[in-house]
Amino acid sequence: MKTLDKYSIDIFGLSNKRHEYDFEVGNAFFEAFGSELVEKGALQVQVVLDKTETMIVATFSIVGSVELICDRSLESFEQPVSVNQKMIYKFGEEDEDLSDEICIIAKDTHRLNIAQPIYDFIALSLPMKRIHPKFEDTQYPEDAEQEGLLVYSTATAEDDEPTDENNDTPSDEDTIDPRWAALQKLKGREN
């Protein structure tokens, strides 16, 4: 966790005004979190703190790229990252997360570690489907997409043809599945 200590900001003696901080995020940062979501990257983080008597509004600007593995080809590729997010830290009695953007921190807090919000903002900016840029322009025929919609069907080409009422061909209503007929026989025995 010593790697993440450099993402701490001393807030105890800060005056009530705007403060700017710059950080670099690299491979060691992602290794410290031990997640397989992102393992490598190079990003610049600028954090602007607007401190008042009751709260600190932190604005995060993160720019750079991370290395991802393509879901289709398993090749690694660089995914650009550009994030602008805010976090609000309100002073209170004890530490508590109210929402994704609002946290309560104790009034006597000396240092604010921003490593977790940085990691979360980067992770949330990544696409769910990780596709190498060389596959992004790949178009699939419409028929292939339509085939994926049909899950199960017992209909045949003969079932799709309408029957004429004057014709002696039995309609779908007259035809009984033999399995249902067997169940009807069992039901008749019980009565």
N, CA and C atoms as a LAMMPS dump frame, in Angstrom:
ITEM: TIMESTEP
0
ITEM: NUMBER OF ATOMS
573
ITEM: BOX BOUNDS ff ff ff
-5.0000000000000000e+02 5.0000000000000000e+02
-5.0000000000000000e+02 5.0000000000000000e+02
-5.0000000000000000e+02 5.0000000000000000e+02
ITEM: ATOMS id mol type element x y z
1 1 1 N 0.809 -1.205 0
2 1 2 C 0 0 0
3 1 3 C 0.848 1.264 0
4 2 1 N 2.172 1.116 0.18
5 2 2 C 3.024 2.305 0.172
6 2 3 C 2.985 2.991 -1.184
7 3 1 N 2.729 2.223 -2.229
8 3 2 C 2.614 2.808 -3.564
9 3 3 C 1.486 3.82 -3.613
10 4 1 N 0.403 3.535 -2.912
11 4 2 C -0.771 4.405 -2.94
12 4 3 C -0.661 5.587 -1.982
13 5 1 N 0.351 5.568 -1.1
14 5 2 C 0.526 6.681 -0.159
15 5 3 C 0.847 7.998 -0.863
16 6 1 N 1.459 7.913 -2.034
17 6 2 C 1.801 9.155 -2.73
18 6 3 C 0.578 9.836 -3.347
19 7 1 N -0.586 9.191 -3.251
20 7 2 C -1.836 9.784 -3.724
21 7 3 C -2.629 10.384 -2.564
22 8 1 N -1.93 10.725 -1.499
23 8 2 C -2.548 11.365 -0.336
24 8 3 C -2.266 12.861 -0.361
25 9 1 N -3.258 13.626 0.071
26 9 2 C -3.132 15.077 0.128
27 9 3 C -3.347 15.504 1.57
28 10 1 N -2.415 16.296 2.095
29 10 2 C -2.581 16.84 3.447
30 10 3 C -3.644 17.936 3.397
31 11 1 N -4.748 17.732 4.103
32 11 2 C -5.842 18.707 4.063
33 11 3 C -6.027 19.438 5.387
34 12 1 N -5.322 19.006 6.425
35 12 2 C -5.544 19.591 7.751
36 12 3 C -5.199 21.074 7.801
37 13 1 N -4.112 21.465 7.195
38 13 2 C -3.688 22.862 7.268
39 13 3 C -4.056 23.682 6.045
40 14 1 N -4.876 23.112 5.143
41 14 2 C -5.207 23.852 3.921
42 14 3 C -6.102 25.048 4.22
43 15 1 N -5.826 26.143 3.546
44 15 2 C -6.678 27.326 3.685
45 15 3 C -7.909 27.155 2.802
46 16 1 N -8.928 27.925 3.094
47 16 2 C -10.181 27.833 2.361
48 16 3 C -10.065 28.566 1.027
49 17 1 N -9.546 27.843 0.051
50 17 2 C -9.416 28.369 -1.308
51 17 3 C -9.174 27.204 -2.263
52 18 1 N -8.794 27.519 -3.484
53 18 2 C -8.564 26.508 -4.527
54 18 3 C -7.102 26.036 -4.473
55 19 1 N -6.92 24.679 -4.551
56 19 2 C -5.589 24.078 -4.527
57 19 3 C -5.499 23.076 -5.678
58 20 1 N -4.375 23.052 -6.389
59 20 2 C -4.19 22.135 -7.513
60 20 3 C -3.053 21.156 -7.229
61 21 1 N -3.259 19.888 -7.64
62 21 2 C -2.266 18.835 -7.439
63 21 3 C -2.172 18.008 -8.722
64 22 1 N -0.976 17.571 -9.041
65 22 2 C -0.752 16.725 -10.214
66 22 3 C -0.157 15.393 -9.77
67 23 1 N -0.66 14.322 -10.376
68 23 2 C -0.192 12.969 -10.069
69 23 3 C 0.019 12.212 -11.364
70 24 1 N 0.88 11.206 -11.306
71 24 2 C 1.079 10.292 -12.426
72 24 3 C 0.617 8.911 -11.994
73 25 1 N -0.098 8.261 -12.881
74 25 2 C -0.585 6.904 -12.626
75 25 3 C 0.113 5.981 -13.614
76 26 1 N 0.756 4.942 -13.071
77 26 2 C 1.468 3.982 -13.911
78 26 3 C 1.132 2.553 -13.526
79 27 1 N 1.952 1.635 -13.991
80 27 2 C 1.718 0.206 -13.751
81 27 3 C 1.701 -0.143 -12.264
82 28 1 N 2.563 0.485 -11.475
83 28 2 C 2.626 0.189 -10.038
84 28 3 C 1.3 0.529 -9.355
85 29 1 N 0.648 1.578 -9.815
86 29 2 C -0.661 1.978 -9.27
87 29 3 C -1.675 0.851 -9.451
88 30 1 N -1.752 0.303 -10.653
89 30 2 C -2.72 -0.758 -10.935
90 30 3 C -2.346 -2.065 -10.236
91 31 1 N -1.055 -2.34 -10.11
92 31 2 C -0.609 -3.538 -9.395
93 31 3 C -1.001 -3.47 -7.924
94 32 1 N -0.981 -2.274 -7.345
95 32 2 C -1.331 -2.108 -5.933
96 32 3 C -2.791 -2.483 -5.675
97 33 1 N -3.648 -2.294 -6.668
98 33 2 C -5.058 -2.672 -6.509
99 33 3 C -5.278 -4.161 -6.757
100 34 1 N -4.355 -4.812 -7.447
101 34 2 C -4.436 -6.258 -7.645
102 34 3 C -5.629 -6.707 -8.46
103 35 1 N -6.13 -5.865 -9.307
104 35 2 C -7.289 -6.215 -10.12
105 35 3 C -6.844 -6.604 -11.517
106 36 1 N -7.579 -7.52 -12.129
107 36 2 C -7.278 -7.919 -13.494
108 36 3 C -7.971 -7.016 -14.508
109 37 1 N -8.791 -6.101 -14.035
110 37 2 C -9.512 -5.19 -14.919
111 37 3 C -8.526 -4.344 -15.724
112 38 1 N -7.571 -3.748 -15.053
113 38 2 C -6.515 -2.96 -15.694
114 38 3 C -5.209 -3.314 -14.992
115 39 1 N -4.197 -3.65 -15.772
116 39 2 C -2.908 -3.989 -15.184
117 39 3 C -1.809 -3.004 -15.561
118 40 1 N -1.976 -2.333 -16.722
119 40 2 C -0.945 -1.411 -17.184
120 40 3 C -1.592 -0.141 -17.702
121 41 1 N -0.875 0.965 -17.539
122 41 2 C -1.372 2.221 -18.059
123 41 3 C -0.429 3.362 -17.738
124 42 1 N -0.645 4.464 -18.428
125 42 2 C 0.127 5.681 -18.182
126 42 3 C -0.845 6.851 -18.296
127 43 1 N -1.115 7.492 -17.153
128 43 2 C -2.094 8.574 -17.134
129 43 3 C -1.597 9.74 -16.295
130 44 1 N -2.073 10.915 -16.636
131 44 2 C -1.81 12.128 -15.868
132 44 3 C -3.106 12.506 -15.158
133 45 1 N -2.996 12.798 -13.874
134 45 2 C -4.17 13.156 -13.074
135 45 3 C -3.959 14.55 -12.495
136 46 1 N -4.926 15.414 -12.729
137 46 2 C -4.912 16.729 -12.1
138 46 3 C -6.119 16.793 -11.172
139 47 1 N -5.866 17.14 -9.924
140 47 2 C -6.924 17.239 -8.926
141 47 3 C -6.975 18.676 -8.435
142 48 1 N -8.158 19.254 -8.511
143 48 2 C -8.366 20.617 -8.016
144 48 3 C -9.28 20.517 -6.805
145 49 1 N -8.8 20.996 -5.655
146 49 2 C -9.59 20.994 -4.427
147 49 3 C -10.095 22.403 -4.154
148 50 1 N -11.392 22.552 -4.016
149 50 2 C -11.992 23.812 -3.577
150 50 3 C -12.443 23.581 -2.142
151 51 1 N -11.677 24.127 -1.197
152 51 2 C -11.946 23.886 0.221
153 51 3 C -12.743 25.046 0.805
154 52 1 N -13.776 24.684 1.579
155 52 2 C -14.545 25.663 2.348
156 52 3 C -14.587 25.171 3.793
157 53 1 N -15.309 25.859 4.638
158 53 2 C -15.42 25.467 6.052
159 53 3 C -16.121 24.119 6.226
160 54 1 N -17.068 23.798 5.363
161 54 2 C -17.898 22.608 5.566
162 54 3 C -17.587 21.449 4.63
163 55 1 N -16.853 21.717 3.547
164 55 2 C -16.62 20.646 2.577
165 55 3 C -15.412 20.926 1.698
166 56 1 N -15.035 19.875 0.959
167 56 2 C -14.005 19.977 -0.071
168 56 3 C -14.613 19.409 -1.345
169 57 1 N -14.612 20.186 -2.408
170 57 2 C -15.058 19.708 -3.714
171 57 3 C -13.805 19.393 -4.523
172 58 1 N -13.65 18.121 -4.885
173 58 2 C -12.472 17.68 -5.639
174 58 3 C -12.886 17.415 -7.08
175 59 1 N -12.208 18.073 -8.009
176 59 2 C -12.454 17.87 -9.438
177 59 3 C -11.268 17.098 -10.008
178 60 1 N -11.556 15.941 -10.604
179 60 2 C -10.528 15.056 -11.153
180 60 3 C -10.516 15.169 -12.675
181 61 1 N -9.353 15.413 -13.249
182 61 2 C -9.16 15.381 -14.702
183 61 3 C -8.093 14.334 -14.978
184 62 1 N -8.481 13.271 -15.644
185 62 2 C -7.575 12.146 -15.89
186 62 3 C -7.453 11.952 -17.397
187 63 1 N -6.217 11.962 -17.901
188 63 2 C -5.968 11.8 -19.331
189 63 3 C -4.799 10.839 -19.507
190 64 1 N -4.934 9.932 -20.474
191 64 2 C -3.862 8.99 -20.77
192 64 3 C -4.418 7.774 -21.474
193 65 1 N -3.774 6.64 -21.252
194 65 2 C -4.244 5.393 -21.854
195 65 3 C -3.907 4.218 -20.951
196 66 1 N -4.7 3.161 -21.108
197 66 2 C -4.455 1.918 -20.378
198 66 3 C -4.368 0.785 -21.392
199 67 1 N -3.71 -0.276 -20.993
200 67 2 C -3.588 -1.438 -21.859
201 67 3 C -4.688 -2.429 -21.498
202 68 1 N -5.467 -2.811 -22.509
203 68 2 C -6.546 -3.773 -22.321
204 68 3 C -6.323 -4.978 -23.222
205 69 1 N -7.027 -6.056 -22.93
206 69 2 C -6.975 -7.266 -23.746
207 69 3 C -8.279 -7.354 -24.532
208 70 1 N -8.168 -7.523 -25.829
209 70 2 C -9.333 -7.61 -26.714
210 70 3 C -10.136 -8.867 -26.385
211 71 1 N -11.453 -8.708 -26.266
212 71 2 C -12.335 -9.843 -25.975
213 71 3 C -12.407 -10.817 -27.148
214 72 1 N -12.175 -10.33 -28.346
215 72 2 C -12.298 -11.162 -29.538
216 72 3 C -11 -11.869 -29.9
217 73 1 N -9.884 -11.132 -29.932
218 73 2 C -8.624 -11.714 -30.419
219 73 3 C -7.604 -11.988 -29.32
220 74 1 N -7.87 -11.526 -28.097
221 74 2 C -6.955 -11.657 -26.962
222 74 3 C -5.63 -10.923 -27.173
223 75 1 N -5.623 -9.965 -28.096
224 75 2 C -4.456 -9.11 -28.297
225 75 3 C -4.557 -7.923 -27.362
226 76 1 N -3.415 -7.41 -26.934
227 76 2 C -3.438 -6.213 -26.102
228 76 3 C -3.495 -4.979 -27.001
229 77 1 N -4.126 -3.922 -26.486
230 77 2 C -4.223 -2.671 -27.231
231 77 3 C -4.337 -1.512 -26.252
232 78 1 N -4.03 -0.325 -26.729
233 78 2 C -4.083 0.88 -25.91
234 78 3 C -5.478 1.493 -26
235 79 1 N -6.108 1.679 -24.86
236 79 2 C -7.434 2.307 -24.791
237 79 3 C -7.25 3.717 -24.234
238 80 1 N -7.595 4.743 -25.013
239 80 2 C -7.48 6.1 -24.478
240 80 3 C -8.476 6.346 -23.348
241 81 1 N -8.054 7.147 -22.381
242 81 2 C -8.9 7.473 -21.23
243 81 3 C -8.925 8.986 -21.07
244 82 1 N -10.13 9.537 -20.939
245 82 2 C -10.304 10.956 -20.665
246 82 3 C -11.488 11.093 -19.717
247 83 1 N -11.209 11.519 -18.495
248 83 2 C -12.234 11.554 -17.451
249 83 3 C -12.247 12.922 -16.782
250 84 1 N -13.427 13.449 -16.551
251 84 2 C -13.62 14.65 -15.737
252 84 3 C -14.754 14.349 -14.767
253 85 1 N -14.43 14.234 -13.476
254 85 2 C -15.416 13.874 -12.459
255 85 3 C -15.211 14.718 -11.211
256 86 1 N -16.276 14.754 -10.383
257 86 2 C -16.208 15.484 -9.111
258 86 3 C -16.531 14.555 -7.957
259 87 1 N -15.89 14.836 -6.849
260 87 2 C -16.199 14.171 -5.58
261 87 3 C -16.39 15.279 -4.553
262 88 1 N -17.354 15.083 -3.668
263 88 2 C -17.594 16.049 -2.601
264 88 3 C -17.305 15.36 -1.278
265 89 1 N -16.414 15.962 -0.516
266 89 2 C -16.064 15.455 0.811
267 89 3 C -16.623 16.444 1.829
268 90 1 N -17.667 16.025 2.557
269 90 2 C -18.259 16.881 3.588
270 90 3 C -17.653 16.519 4.939
271 91 1 N -17.449 17.542 5.766
272 91 2 C -16.914 17.293 7.1
273 91 3 C -18.05 16.876 8.026
274 92 1 N -17.814 15.806 8.804
275 92 2 C -18.817 15.307 9.736
276 92 3 C -18.159 14.665 10.948
277 93 1 N -18.936 13.83 11.637
278 93 2 C -18.432 13.178 12.851
279 93 3 C -17.548 11.966 12.547
280 94 1 N -17.933 11.167 11.544
281 94 2 C -17.156 9.972 11.21
282 94 3 C -17.206 9.72 9.712
283 95 1 N -16.286 8.89 9.213
284 95 2 C -16.212 8.604 7.782
285 95 3 C -17.408 7.768 7.335
286 96 1 N -17.989 8.176 6.207
287 96 2 C -19.143 7.449 5.672
288 96 3 C -19.311 7.816 4.198
289 97 1 N -19.655 6.829 3.375
290 97 2 C -19.944 7.08 1.966
291 97 3 C -21.444 7.251 1.805
292 98 1 N -21.872 8.427 1.365
293 98 2 C -23.297 8.675 1.159
294 98 3 C -23.75 8.243 -0.228
295 99 1 N -22.9 8.447 -1.212
296 99 2 C -23.192 8.032 -2.59
297 99 3 C -21.867 7.887 -3.321
298 100 1 N -21.954 7.686 -4.638
299 100 2 C -20.731 7.553 -5.422
300 100 3 C -19.939 8.85 -5.471
301 101 1 N -20.632 9.984 -5.334
302 101 2 C -19.967 11.28 -5.448
303 101 3 C -19.817 12.026 -4.131
304 102 1 N -20.466 11.57 -3.074
305 102 2 C -20.444 12.312 -1.809
306 102 3 C -19.961 11.402 -0.677
307 103 1 N -18.937 11.867 0.025
308 103 2 C -18.402 11.147 1.187
309 103 3 C -18.362 12.1 2.376
310 104 1 N -18.585 11.544 3.536
311 104 2 C -18.407 12.312 4.767
312 104 3 C -17.074 11.892 5.36
313 105 1 N -16.261 12.885 5.722
314 105 2 C -14.979 12.601 6.364
315 105 3 C -14.967 13.296 7.72
316 106 1 N -14.283 12.692 8.664
317 106 2 C -14.214 13.248 10.021
318 106 3 C -13.548 14.621 9.996
319 107 1 N -14.003 15.5 10.878
320 107 2 C -13.477 16.871 10.932
321 107 3 C -11.978 16.909 11.211
322 108 1 N -11.48 15.915 11.948
323 108 2 C -10.057 15.916 12.306
324 108 3 C -9.192 15.101 11.33
325 109 1 N -9.712 14.832 10.128
326 109 2 C -8.945 14.097 9.121
327 109 3 C -7.745 14.931 8.673
328 110 1 N -6.56 14.338 8.702
329 110 2 C -5.348 15.053 8.323
330 110 3 C -5.007 14.873 6.848
331 111 1 N -5.255 13.661 6.334
332 111 2 C -4.871 13.355 4.951
333 111 3 C -6.044 12.736 4.206
334 112 1 N -6.121 13.065 2.94
335 112 2 C -7.164 12.543 2.063
336 112 3 C -6.485 11.724 0.975
337 113 1 N -6.723 10.412 0.989
338 113 2 C -6.134 9.556 -0.043
339 113 3 C -7.135 9.452 -1.197
340 114 1 N -6.688 9.829 -2.386
341 114 2 C -7.582 9.864 -3.551
342 114 3 C -7.3 8.733 -4.535
343 115 1 N -6.535 7.726 -4.135
344 115 2 C -6.198 6.616 -5.032
345 115 3 C -7.433 5.841 -5.458
346 116 1 N -8.33 5.533 -4.514
347 116 2 C -9.522 4.753 -4.855
348 116 3 C -10.434 5.484 -5.838
349 117 1 N -10.743 6.762 -5.615
350 117 2 C -11.556 7.455 -6.626
351 117 3 C -10.898 7.512 -8.002
352 118 1 N -9.588 7.684 -8.037
353 118 2 C -8.891 7.703 -9.33
354 118 3 C -9.08 6.37 -10.035
355 119 1 N -8.85 5.281 -9.298
356 119 2 C -9.005 3.945 -9.885
357 119 3 C -10.447 3.722 -10.352
358 120 1 N -11.405 4.103 -9.529
359 120 2 C -12.817 3.916 -9.887
360 120 3 C -13.193 4.708 -11.132
361 121 1 N -12.737 5.947 -11.231
362 121 2 C -13.057 6.769 -12.4
363 121 3 C -12.455 6.171 -13.667
364 122 1 N -11.249 5.658 -13.577
365 122 2 C -10.614 5.026 -14.739
366 122 3 C -11.389 3.774 -15.127
367 123 1 N -11.7 2.936 -14.15
368 123 2 C -12.41 1.674 -14.426
369 123 3 C -13.787 1.928 -15.038
370 124 1 N -14.498 2.931 -14.534
371 124 2 C -15.832 3.218 -15.06
372 124 3 C -15.81 3.842 -16.446
373 125 1 N -14.686 4.398 -16.843
374 125 2 C -14.603 5.003 -18.173
375 125 3 C -14.319 3.976 -19.267
376 126 1 N -13.937 2.765 -18.881
377 126 2 C -13.587 1.74 -19.859
378 126 3 C -14.838 1.106 -20.457
379 127 1 N -14.771 0.713 -21.722
380 127 2 C -15.943 0.08 -22.349
381 127 3 C -16.188 -1.314 -21.773
382 128 1 N -17.454 -1.707 -21.739
383 128 2 C -17.798 -3.05 -21.258
384 128 3 C -17.248 -4.111 -22.212
385 129 1 N -17.398 -3.855 -23.499
386 129 2 C -16.905 -4.768 -24.519
387 129 3 C -15.568 -4.228 -24.991
388 130 1 N -14.528 -4.988 -24.788
389 130 2 C -13.187 -4.526 -25.14
390 130 3 C -12.802 -5.08 -26.5
391 131 1 N -12.912 -4.244 -27.499
392 131 2 C -12.635 -4.653 -28.87
393 131 3 C -11.441 -3.869 -29.4
394 132 1 N -10.469 -4.585 -29.941
395 132 2 C -9.28 -3.969 -30.534
396 132 3 C -9.731 -2.988 -31.623
397 133 1 N -9.081 -1.839 -31.749
398 133 2 C -9.492 -0.853 -32.762
399 133 3 C -9.544 -1.402 -34.181
400 134 1 N -8.748 -2.419 -34.501
401 134 2 C -8.771 -2.961 -35.868
402 134 3 C -10.075 -3.712 -36.159
403 135 1 N -10.848 -4.066 -35.116
404 135 2 C -12.125 -4.748 -35.322
405 135 3 C -13.332 -3.817 -35.217
406 136 1 N -13.127 -2.552 -34.876
407 136 2 C -14.251 -1.649 -34.66
408 136 3 C -15.064 -1.381 -35.912
409 137 1 N -14.425 -1.423 -37.091
410 137 2 C -15.141 -1.155 -38.333
411 137 3 C -15.736 -2.406 -38.955
412 138 1 N -15.577 -3.556 -38.32
413 138 2 C -16.098 -4.8 -38.861
414 138 3 C -17.622 -4.775 -38.831
415 139 1 N -18.206 -5.002 -40.004
416 139 2 C -19.663 -5.035 -40.115
417 139 3 C -20.114 -6.483 -40.252
418 140 1 N -21.234 -6.799 -39.65
419 140 2 C -21.798 -8.135 -39.737
420 140 3 C -23.051 -8.082 -40.576
421 141 1 N -23.313 -9.103 -41.379
422 141 2 C -24.541 -9.094 -42.175
423 141 3 C -25.763 -9.116 -41.27
424 142 1 N -26.834 -8.49 -41.743
425 142 2 C -28.055 -8.423 -40.943
426 142 3 C -28.617 -9.805 -40.664
427 143 1 N -28.436 -10.735 -41.618
428 143 2 C -28.963 -12.095 -41.424
429 143 3 C -28.324 -12.764 -40.223
430 144 1 N -27.044 -12.524 -39.996
431 144 2 C -26.349 -13.147 -38.865
432 144 3 C -26.944 -12.663 -37.556
433 145 1 N -27.289 -11.375 -37.492
434 145 2 C -27.888 -10.852 -36.269
435 145 3 C -29.285 -11.413 -36.069
436 146 1 N -30.043 -11.557 -37.155
437 146 2 C -31.404 -12.065 -37.053
438 146 3 C -31.419 -13.533 -36.634
439 147 1 N -30.436 -14.307 -37.112
440 147 2 C -30.389 -15.716 -36.735
441 147 3 C -30.228 -15.88 -35.232
442 148 1 N -29.558 -14.965 -34.593
443 148 2 C -29.329 -15.055 -33.162
444 148 3 C -30.59 -14.852 -32.343
445 149 1 N -31.652 -14.317 -32.941
446 149 2 C -32.874 -14.057 -32.199
447 149 3 C -33.699 -15.316 -31.966
448 150 1 N -33.632 -16.29 -32.886
449 150 2 C -34.438 -17.491 -32.779
450 150 3 C -33.788 -18.455 -31.802
451 151 1 N -34.501 -18.785 -30.745
452 151 2 C -33.937 -19.673 -29.731
453 151 3 C -34.398 -21.107 -29.956
454 152 1 N -35.708 -21.312 -30.184
455 152 2 C -36.241 -22.651 -30.331
456 152 3 C -37.487 -22.596 -31.195
457 153 1 N -37.601 -23.538 -32.114
458 153 2 C -38.784 -23.57 -32.965
459 153 3 C -39.052 -25.004 -33.377
460 154 1 N -40.331 -25.386 -33.399
461 154 2 C -40.719 -26.705 -33.887
462 154 3 C -41.448 -26.589 -35.209
463 155 1 N -41.648 -25.373 -35.666
464 155 2 C -42.377 -25.153 -36.91
465 155 3 C -41.554 -25.64 -38.09
466 156 1 N -42.25 -26.2 -39.082
467 156 2 C -41.608 -26.613 -40.322
468 156 3 C -42.226 -25.817 -41.453
469 157 1 N -41.701 -25.988 -42.634
470 157 2 C -42.209 -25.254 -43.783
471 157 3 C -43.674 -25.629 -44.054
472 158 1 N -44.046 -26.888 -43.801
473 158 2 C -45.425 -27.317 -44.024
474 158 3 C -46.38 -26.61 -43.068
475 159 1 N -45.939 -26.336 -41.834
476 159 2 C -46.795 -25.67 -40.849
477 159 3 C -47.102 -24.236 -41.225
478 160 1 N -46.207 -23.619 -41.998
479 160 2 C -46.389 -22.224 -42.352
480 160 3 C -47.394 -22.027 -43.482
481 161 1 N -47.724 -23.115 -44.234
482 161 2 C -48.663 -22.984 -45.345
483 161 3 C -50.089 -23.013 -44.82
484 162 1 N -50.939 -22.062 -45.254
485 162 2 C -52.331 -22.056 -44.801
486 162 3 C -53.105 -23.202 -45.446
487 163 1 N -54.047 -23.724 -44.724
488 163 2 C -54.879 -24.796 -45.269
489 163 3 C -56.23 -24.218 -45.646
490 164 1 N -56.799 -24.759 -46.667
491 164 2 C -58.097 -24.312 -47.16
492 164 3 C -59.182 -25.074 -46.417
493 165 1 N -60.258 -24.406 -46.033
494 165 2 C -61.329 -25.071 -45.28
495 165 3 C -62.008 -26.136 -46.106
496 166 1 N -62.086 -25.94 -47.419
497 166 2 C -62.73 -26.923 -48.292
498 166 3 C -61.795 -28.088 -48.57
499 167 1 N -60.578 -27.921 -48.282
500 167 2 C -59.585 -28.964 -48.511
501 167 3 C -59.692 -29.984 -47.388
502 168 1 N -59.419 -31.244 -47.678
503 168 2 C -59.493 -32.301 -46.673
504 168 3 C -58.234 -32.379 -45.814
505 169 1 N -57.271 -31.495 -46.047
506 169 2 C -56.044 -31.516 -45.271
507 169 3 C -56.343 -31.031 -43.863
508 170 1 N -55.907 -31.757 -42.834
509 170 2 C -56.193 -31.316 -41.467
510 170 3 C -55.459 -30.011 -41.156
511 171 1 N -56.112 -29.145 -40.415
512 171 2 C -55.474 -27.894 -40.006
513 171 3 C -54.679 -28.137 -38.73
514 172 1 N -53.962 -27.093 -38.274
515 172 2 C -53.158 -27.197 -37.057
516 172 3 C -54.026 -27.515 -35.852
517 173 1 N -55.282 -27.036 -35.854
518 173 2 C -56.172 -27.264 -34.72
519 173 3 C -56.607 -28.725 -34.639
520 174 1 N -56.722 -29.387 -35.806
521 174 2 C -57.164 -30.781 -35.826
522 174 3 C -56.039 -31.739 -35.454
523 175 1 N -54.808 -31.355 -35.704
524 175 2 C -53.669 -32.213 -35.431
525 175 3 C -53.301 -32.108 -33.962
526 176 1 N -53.189 -33.276 -33.305
527 176 2 C -52.836 -33.302 -31.89
528 176 3 C -51.487 -33.98 -31.753
529 177 1 N -50.641 -33.359 -31.014
530 177 2 C -49.32 -33.916 -30.731
531 177 3 C -49.533 -35.23 -29.973
532 178 1 N -48.855 -36.317 -30.372
533 178 2 C -49.046 -37.609 -29.689
534 178 3 C -48.727 -37.552 -28.195
535 179 1 N -47.859 -36.684 -27.786
536 179 2 C -47.549 -36.572 -26.36
537 179 3 C -48.758 -36.054 -25.594
538 180 1 N -49.468 -35.087 -26.184
539 180 2 C -50.658 -34.547 -25.53
540 180 3 C -51.766 -35.599 -25.5
541 181 1 N -51.842 -36.398 -26.556
542 181 2 C -52.858 -37.452 -26.599
543 181 3 C -52.626 -38.449 -25.47
544 182 1 N -51.364 -38.802 -25.233
545 182 2 C -51.042 -39.741 -24.153
546 182 3 C -51.407 -39.133 -22.799
547 183 1 N -51.19 -37.844 -22.62
548 183 2 C -51.561 -37.194 -21.37
549 183 3 C -53.077 -37.154 -21.194
550 184 1 N -53.797 -36.957 -22.272
551 184 2 C -55.259 -36.938 -22.199
552 184 3 C -55.789 -38.31 -21.762
553 185 1 N -55.149 -39.383 -22.243
554 185 2 C -55.56 -40.727 -21.834
555 185 3 C -55.351 -40.92 -20.336
556 186 1 N -54.199 -40.453 -19.822
557 186 2 C -53.917 -40.568 -18.388
558 186 3 C -54.933 -39.762 -17.577
559 187 1 N -55.275 -38.605 -18.09
560 187 2 C -56.224 -37.752 -17.385
561 187 3 C -57.6 -38.434 -17.35
562 188 1 N -57.967 -39.125 -18.427
563 188 2 C -59.251 -39.801 -18.487
564 188 3 C -59.36 -40.958 -17.496
565 189 1 N -58.255 -41.61 -17.167
566 189 2 C -58.263 -42.72 -16.222
567 189 3 C -58.552 -42.252 -14.815
568 190 1 N -58.125 -41.028 -14.484
569 190 2 C -58.311 -40.522 -13.132
570 190 3 C -59.76 -40.23 -12.845
571 191 1 N -60.544 -39.855 -13.846
572 191 2 C -61.946 -39.496 -13.623
573 191 3 C -62.82 -40.673 -13.385
